[in-house]
Amino acid sequence: MNDNRFAPPEAAVADVPAVPAEPPPAKVVLAVRLLWAGWVASVVLICLHRSGLVAAVAVVAFALELLYMVFAGYLNFCIGRGRNWARITSLVLAGVGLVSVAFVPDPLGKGVAEHVLNGVGWVCEVVGLALLFAPTASAWFKRQSA
């Protein structure tokens, strides 16, 4: 025993055995794949949009879209690793996106390819998020956060 009152207390130190992570259910795996497919469709759509913008607007729009796509990719990665906050954040962002699609007119007059990509992206996003909130997926996310 040390008589120094400023000495740290004695503590037993040991390695904590690693608990193997529970693999995600099939619905979560499919949902994450759909989210990534929607992400790829959005990236292609962003590349197709570049041609119709004025130079100054294009730089700002590209920077914002790039920032959003990096964040969306990070969310998809975190969802695949069982992070519940990422699942909820993706749902909120998708809700805001759907509202903006419904009420904000498209100023650029897209072609057929852009409309198809946009539709494919949204279908993947909505179906993927619906699968993420299915009962088996929700139970898995709860177990991951516990």
DRENNU-33275 format. One record per residue (C-alpha): residue number from 1; residue in three letters; x, y, z. Coordinates in pm, whole numbers. Example, Ala and Ser with C-alpha at 12.3 -4.5 7.8 and 13.67 -1.06 7.14 Angstrom:
// residues 2
nr  rest  c1  c2  c3
1  ALA  1230  -450  780 $
2  SER  1367  -106  714 $
//
This chain:
// residues 146
nr  rest  c1  c2  c3
1  MET  0  0  0 $
2  ASN  125  343  -90 $
3  ASP  94  621  166 $
4  ASN  85  888  -104 $
5  ARG  -273  1016  -115 $
6  PHE  -223  1136  -473 $
7  ALA  -131  792  -604 $
8  PRO  -383  629  -838 $
9  PRO  -590  347  -693 $
10  GLU  -492  -8  -769 $
11  ALA  -708  -173  -1031 $
12  ALA  -713  -515  -1188 $
13  VAL  -654  -484  -1560 $
14  ALA  -744  -762  -1802 $
15  ASP  -839  -808  -2165 $
16  VAL  -1212  -820  -2224 $
17  PRO  -1301  -1117  -2442 $
18  ALA  -1438  -1005  -2778 $
19  VAL  -1801  -1091  -2839 $
20  PRO  -1854  -1195  -3200 $
21  ALA  -2086  -957  -3383 $
22  GLU  -2422  -1095  -3485 $
23  PRO  -2450  -1105  -3864 $
24  PRO  -2726  -887  -4010 $
25  PRO  -3048  -1052  -4123 $
26  ALA  -3112  -1097  -4494 $
27  LYS  -3350  -798  -4502 $
28  VAL  -3078  -567  -4372 $
29  VAL  -2826  -697  -4625 $
30  LEU  -3075  -645  -4909 $
31  ALA  -3169  -300  -4776 $
32  VAL  -2807  -187  -4761 $
33  ARG  -2749  -313  -5116 $
34  LEU  -3053  -118  -5233 $
35  LEU  -2930  195  -5055 $
36  TRP  -2594  160  -5229 $
37  ALA  -2770  107  -5565 $
38  GLY  -2967  427  -5507 $
39  TRP  -2645  602  -5413 $
40  VAL  -2478  493  -5740 $
41  ALA  -2783  610  -5939 $
42  SER  -2757  948  -5766 $
43  VAL  -2388  979  -5847 $
44  VAL  -2456  905  -6215 $
45  LEU  -2743  1156  -6208 $
46  ILE  -2515  1423  -6062 $
47  CYS  -2264  1360  -6341 $
48  LEU  -2538  1397  -6604 $
49  HIS  -2660  1722  -6447 $
50  ARG  -2328  1902  -6492 $
51  SER  -2395  1998  -6852 $
52  GLY  -2701  2219  -6794 $
53  LEU  -2570  2454  -6525 $
54  VAL  -2401  2794  -6544 $
55  ALA  -2033  2777  -6442 $
56  ALA  -2062  2963  -6108 $
57  VAL  -2375  2776  -6005 $
58  ALA  -2222  2447  -6119 $
59  VAL  -1927  2477  -5882 $
60  VAL  -2144  2548  -5579 $
61  ALA  -2401  2284  -5673 $
62  PHE  -2130  2025  -5734 $
63  ALA  -1964  2100  -5400 $
64  LEU  -2294  2064  -5213 $
65  GLU  -2388  1747  -5398 $
66  LEU  -2044  1599  -5337 $
67  LEU  -2069  1678  -4966 $
68  TYR  -2413  1520  -4949 $
69  MET  -2304  1209  -5139 $
70  VAL  -2005  1158  -4907 $
71  PHE  -2238  1188  -4608 $
72  ALA  -2495  953  -4765 $
73  GLY  -2221  699  -4836 $
74  TYR  -2106  724  -4475 $
75  LEU  -2464  668  -4358 $
76  ASN  -2495  359  -4579 $
77  PHE  -2168  225  -4439 $
78  CYS  -2284  284  -4081 $
79  ILE  -2622  123  -4148 $
80  GLY  -2443  -188  -4271 $
81  ARG  -2251  -195  -3943 $
82  GLY  -2570  -180  -3736 $
83  ARG  -2580  186  -3633 $
84  ASN  -2939  278  -3549 $
85  TRP  -2874  655  -3561 $
86  ALA  -2767  621  -3927 $
87  ARG  -3087  435  -4012 $
88  ILE  -3299  709  -3855 $
89  THR  -3094  988  -4014 $
90  SER  -3135  828  -4357 $
91  LEU  -3510  807  -4302 $
92  VAL  -3529  1177  -4212 $
93  LEU  -3316  1281  -4510 $
94  ALA  -3522  1066  -4745 $
95  GLY  -3841  1224  -4608 $
96  VAL  -3703  1574  -4667 $
97  GLY  -3593  1468  -5016 $
98  LEU  -3934  1325  -5105 $
99  VAL  -4106  1644  -4987 $
100  SER  -3867  1856  -5192 $
101  VAL  -3926  1638  -5502 $
102  ALA  -4301  1674  -5457 $
103  PHE  -4309  2053  -5410 $
104  VAL  -4004  2194  -5587 $
105  PRO  -4031  2210  -5966 $
106  ASP  -3737  2084  -6170 $
107  PRO  -3580  2391  -6334 $
108  LEU  -3351  2201  -6570 $
109  GLY  -3589  2001  -6787 $
110  LYS  -3430  1660  -6756 $
111  GLY  -3417  1400  -7029 $
112  VAL  -3548  1045  -7016 $
113  ALA  -3225  900  -6875 $
114  GLU  -3228  1145  -6586 $
115  HIS  -3590  1066  -6503 $
116  VAL  -3524  692  -6512 $
117  LEU  -3215  724  -6290 $
118  ASN  -3401  949  -6050 $
119  GLY  -3690  701  -6030 $
120  VAL  -3459  403  -5982 $
121  GLY  -3271  590  -5709 $
122  TRP  -3587  680  -5522 $
123  VAL  -3737  332  -5550 $
124  CYS  -3415  179  -5416 $
125  GLU  -3407  432  -5132 $
126  VAL  -3771  388  -5028 $
127  VAL  -3770  7  -5051 $
128  GLY  -3435  -11  -4871 $
129  LEU  -3557  209  -4588 $
130  ALA  -3882  13  -4562 $
131  LEU  -3679  -307  -4523 $
132  LEU  -3460  -142  -4259 $
133  PHE  -3766  -69  -4046 $
134  ALA  -3916  -418  -4081 $
135  PRO  -3957  -597  -3745 $
136  THR  -3663  -837  -3793 $
137  ALA  -3432  -555  -3901 $
138  SER  -3545  -330  -3614 $
139  ALA  -3479  -608  -3364 $
140  TRP  -3128  -657  -3505 $
141  PHE  -3052  -283  -3479 $
142  LYS  -3172  -282  -3117 $
143  ARG  -2945  -575  -3033 $
144  GLN  -2651  -399  -3198 $
145  SER  -2694  -86  -2988 $
146  ALA  -2735  -278  -2661 $
//
